[in-house]
Amino acid sequence: MIGPFDHPWLGGLFGDVDAAEIWSPQRQCTHMLAFEAAFTRAQARVGTFPQADAEKMALQIEAFDPDMADLRAQTNRDGVVVPALVAQLKRSVGGDAASVHTGTTSQDVIDTALALTLRDFNVLLASRIENLFAAFEGLSERFGARTLMGRTRMQAALPITVDDRLLTWSHPLENHRTRLENLRPTVERLQLGGAAGDRAALAPHAAAISASMANALGLANPPKAWHTMRDGIADYASLLSLISGSLGKFGQDICLMAQQGIDEVTLEGGGGSSAMPHKHNPVLAELLITLARFNATQLSGIHHALVHEQERSGAAWALEWMILPQMAQATARSLAAATEICGKLTSIGSN
């Protein structure tokens, strides 16, 4: 464990248990198996596989427990996990195992698993945005009419109300909530293209199979595979960075307002110092700034991952695997930390 999100002690600061579970390898395997089961059932619905046999096989697929050590070893060879997973499945289900996965491709499985992960994560994201919005409204009710010194370029300007500053923290959340609602259909969608992305191996039933699978998985059904069209993923990553960036502004303001000599906010439960026991550091507010800068940095990598050559890229695709889960966890942690800060604010401004 060397990443900050699951590190033995750094995970206490950066980690988010709920987000980590959604993005876990076990959950991803469940989603990949759901794809294979839905594909098997869809074949039966179009008449290319006996219904009873398909249902029995689909249930076996859904209950399958992969050998993770083998998946790790074979991914080192193949560059992608699906060949090893499918080989394990074929050995496990027996019977007409040749029909398992045939007509699809590794990218169909992994991208659909990603879509299912994003669907689950978006529920968490939307809930946390609502929680934080409610927390800001609570601060407004308690402190909104009080006075603050407005500051421009970090210098005293003119008096404002606490509500004036609160609006700069809460209003972007309304925009992000709308952005998330609009983006969900563009990322929560089935991937089904086959070897070259043209669904040729599924003819003449490609449309019926994709419709059946999308319905079974609860995903949108795009008319064409999006193997190399990653703008939806890039838009989504941009939203993650926008959310954490807005919360970074909130964290930066809290740090400045909490400075000794300024004392425009009072926070309970600040972090301690090993050398100066009198200090109460605004740790969570600082964390919001760090996570905002982290996501802003990672976003450039996702934009590099837009460049998928021809009908499939190994390099650009793998870059997404490295970056997007971390951006998602950083965003979830930002929302949780910001809400926690709101609960720790015992005073803002002056009467």
N, C-alpha and C positions, 0 to 999 in steps of 0.2 A: 504494500500500500504506500504509494509515494505521491499520489495526487492530493491536493488540498481538501477535496470534498469528502474523502474517506480516510484521510490520514489519522493516525491514532489520537493526536491532540489538535492538530489544525482543523480536523473535521468538527470539533466542538464549536469553532467559529464559523467556518465556511459551509459545513455540511447541512443538508436538509433531508431528514429521514423520509418524508412523504415523496419528495421528488426523486430521491435515490431509488426508492422501491419501484416507481413507475418506469425509470430508465434502467432497471437492473437487467442483467443478462438472462435471469430466469424468466422475467416478464417478457423479454424480447423473444425468447424461445417459445413461450406460450403463444405469442402472436404469430410467429412463423408457422407453428403447427396449426393454428386456426386458419391460416391461408391454405395450407395443404388440405385440411379437412373440407374447407369450403369448396376448393377446386374439385375434390373427389365427388362431393354431393352435386356440384353443378354439372359434372359429366353425366351423372345419372339422370338429371332433369332434362338433358337434351337427348337422352337415349343412347349415349355411347358406352354406358356402363350399367349393368343391372342394379336396380334400386336397392334391393336388400343387401347385395354384396357391397355397394358403395357406402351404405349407412354403417354396416359393420366395420368397414375399413376406416371410415371417418372417425368413428368412436375410438378405434385403436390408435389412430393418429393423435387425437386430442388427449388421450391418456398416456401417451408415450413420454418416457423419462430419458432424455438424451444423456449420453456419456460425454460429460463436459471436457474431460481430459483428452478424449479423442477429437472433439471439435477443435480444441486448441491446437493440437498437433497437426491436424489436417488443414486448418486455416493457414498455418505457416507455409504449407505446400501450395494450396490453391489460391490463397489471397482473399478468400471469401468462405464463409462458414457453411453455406448451403449444400455443396456437394457432399460433405461429410454427414450432414444432418439427413439428407435424402438417402444416402447409403445405409445409415442406421435404420431409418424408417422402413426401407425396402426389406431389410433383414428381419425386422420385427413383425411386419404385418403378414408376410408370407402370401399365399394365394396368388392373386393377380397383381403382384407388387409392381409389375412393369408399368402399370397405369399411374402410379404415384408420381406426381410432379411433371410427367411427360407432357410437353406442349408449353410449359412455362419456363422461366429462367431464374437464376439466382437473384437477379435484381428485382424481379416481380415479388419474390418472397420477402426480401429485406426491406424494400421500399414500402410494401404494404404493412409490414410489421412496424416500420417507422410511423406510418399514417395512424395505425392503431395506438401507438405510444403517444403521439401528439394529441389524439382525441382524448385519451385519459388525462394527459398533462394539462390540456386546455380547460378541463373541468376544474382542476386544482387552481390553475392560473385565474380563471374567472372568479372563483370563490374568494381567493386571496385579494384580488382587486376590490371586490365588494366589501370585504372585511376592513381593508385599509381605508376605503372611502368612508365607511361608517365611523372609523376611528377619527378621521379628520373632522367629520361632522360633530363628533363628541367634543373635540377640542374647541371648535367654533362655539358650541353652546356654552362651554365653560369660560373661555377666555377671549372670544372673538371681539368683544367691545372694548377691550383694553388697548392701551397705547404702546406702540413701539417707535423707536427711531428708525425711519427709513434710511437706507444706506445705498449710495450709488458709488461704484468703484471703491467699495469698502470704507467710504468716508460718510460721516453724518450728513444727511440731506434735510428732510422734513419729516415731522411726525406722521405716522400712519397707524391704522388699527391692526390688531393681530389678525383679523379676518382678511385684511389686504394681503398679508403674507401667506396665510393659510390657503388662499385661493391659488397662489402660484404653486403650491404643493399638491392641491387636490384636483384642480381643473385638468391637468394633463391626464389624470386617471380616467376621466370621462372619455377623452379622446382615445386612450389606449383600449378601453372597454369596447368602444365602437370598432376600432381597428381589429381587435381580436375576433369579434363577431363576423366581420367581413372577410377575414382571412381563413376562418375555420374551413369553409368549403373547398378552399384551394390547397389545403394540406391534408385534410382528412378525406383522402380519396384513394380508391383502389389503384394499384399498379398491376397491369397485365398486358404484356407485349410479346412475350416469348423471346426467342433467341436474338432476333434483330429488331425487336420493337414493333413489328407489323402484324402480330397475331396470326401469321400465316399458318402456323401449325394447328391452330384451333378452328380453321375454316371447315365447314361453313357455319359453325356454331359459335363463333367468337363473341358476337354481340349478346347472345343469350347466356353464354357462360359468364361473361363479365357482369351482366345485369344480375344474375343469380348470386354471384359471389359478393358483389357490392351490397346487395340487400341483406345477405346473411351476415356480413361483417359490420353492417351499419356505417358504410362509407359511401361517399359520392362515387359516381361511375363516369369518369371522363371518357370521351369518345376515342381518345388515342393515348397510348402509353406515354408517360412523361419521363422516360429514362434519362434523356439528356436535356430536358427542359426544367432547370432547377430554380427558376425565378420565384416560384411559390415558396420554396425553402429559404431562399435569400430574403424574401419579404418577411417571412416569419422570424428569421434571425434578426432582421432589422427591428422588428417590433420588440423582441426580447431586449435588445440594446436600448431602445427608446424607453421601455419601462424602467430598466435599471438606471438609465441615465437620469430620468426624472427623479427617481428616488435618491440618486447621488446628489442632486441639487438640494433636496430636503436634508440629507445628511450633512452636507457642507454648511448649510444655514444653521443647523443645530449646533455643530461644532463651534462656529463663530459666535453664536448667541450665548453659548455656555462658557465662553472665556472669562476667566477671572478679571474683574474690572468692567466687563460688559454686563454679565449676569442677567441677560434678558430671558433666560429659561432656567428652570430648576429641574434637574433630572435625578430620580432616585436610582440607586443601584448601579452607579458608575463603576468602571473597572479600576482596580487598584494598581499601585506601583510597588516594585520590589525595593526601590531605594527611597521613595518619598511617600510615606504613609498618608500624608494629608491630601494627596491627589485623588480625584474621582474622574477618571478619563471617560470621555463619551465614546466608548468602544463600538457600540452598535452604529452610531452615526458615522464613525470612521469607516466601518465595514461597508456601509452603503456607498461611500466614495470609492473604495477599493473595488467593489463588485461592478460599479458603473464603468470604471476604467478598464477592468478585465473584459467585460463584454464588448466595449468599444474597440478594444484591441483584437478580440476574436472575430469580430464582424468582417474585418478585411479578409480573413481566411475563408469565410463562407463565400465572399464575393469572388475570391480566386477559384472556389469550387464550382462556380457557374460555368467554367470553361471545360465542358465535357466534349471530348473530341468524337466526332462522327456518331455512331450508334450506341456507344458505351465507353465510359472512362473508368479505369481502375484507380488511377491516381486521384482525380478530382473527387470521385465518390468516397474514397477512403478518408479524404480530408474532412468531409462532412461527419463521418463517424467519430473522428477525434474531437471535433469542435462543438457540434450542436448540443450533445448531451450536457457538456459543461456550461454552455450558455444558458440552457434551460434551468439547470440546478442553481446557477448564480442568480437568475431572475427570481426563482421561487424563494430562495433565501433572502433576497432583497425585500420582497413583499412581506415576508414573515418578520424580518428585523424591523422594518419601518412600522409595522403595526405594533410590535413590542415597544418601540420607542414612544409611540403615542401613549401607551399605557403607563410609561414611566415619567411622563411630563407632569409635574405637580404644579407648575406655574409658568405662564408665558406673559411677558409684558408687565405693565404697571397699571394700576387702577387710576 
